[in-house]
Amino acid sequence: VPYEAWARRAVALSVFTIVYNLVEGAVSIWFGMSEESISLLGFGLDSLVEVFSATAVFYRFYGDIRNRSKGEAAAGAPANPPGPRKATTQERRATMIIGSLMVLLSATAGAGAVWRLVEREEPSDTLPGLLIAAASLSFMFVLYRAKLLAAYALNSSTLEKDALCSWGCIRLSVLLFVGALIYLITPALWWIDSVAGLLIVGIVLHEGVDTIIAANH
């Protein structure tokens, strides 16, 4: 498959990711706040991180497609595909911002989860979290695989990191689903939402630190 075809596929995947996660993030944050669910709120914040990550991918490859098209028009011949896999300065900067944002958001959500445990506060309802997690799990693995294949074909660290964000979303969706289901079945376990929230925060924090390390190397 030609380089430009993979680049266009990366752009299409990033556009889908941006649109879906904007909706998912807004709905999750809204219900997370209205139902006082830390796990759902943390899930929504992670969706916004995915929006930023996909935006970096879109900016990277949409600009590349335009530049290559201009080069072909000027030279009258297709440009050669990129050489060995190597993160560009632009990709390193985008990766660093993504990682820093993940660390910041996880710290904020983690503090909220600890506070709710100390105050023994429970969510009003976890059904919205159950439905949102189920919707995410219905297709997210396919999206993750598509991004990973494109990342390897394009030799892009930015797209690879975006694929890992989608993989993180899968794990967070499982946590959110299980936590919401347990509370729905056994409301006496008032702490389950905050514990699930802390687990989600831990995953996001770990991914954020790994992302920053990757950007520096």
C-alpha angles and dihedrals in degrees: 000000000000119000093245092054090055090046091053089049089052090052092050092049091049093050091051091047092050095049096044096045093046088058094040092046095048093047093045094049092046094052091037090059097038094046093036092235114156093189092054092045091051090048090053092050090051089053089059090051088054089052090055092046093050090047089057089052092049093049092047098051102029088056090046092053091050093048092048091048090052090047092051092048091051098043098033091228136081117267118243117258118255120282128236120345109280132149113241123223088254092053092047091052092048091047092050092051092049092051094046092050091050091052092048095049093045091052091052095047091044092055089051092051093051091048092053091050091051091048092043091232121165132198120262093227136352099193093099089054091050092053095044092049091048091051091050094048092051093077111358095101091057090051091049093052092047092052093047093052091049091047092055092044092050097038089231123157090188093057091043090054090048089053089052088052087057090049088052088051089056091054092045090050090054091050092047092047095048094044093048092046093050093050091045091054097037112027090175088077091079092163097058095089093053092045090050087048091053091049090051090048091050092054093047091047092050091049091048093053091046090050093053091048090050090051091054093051 
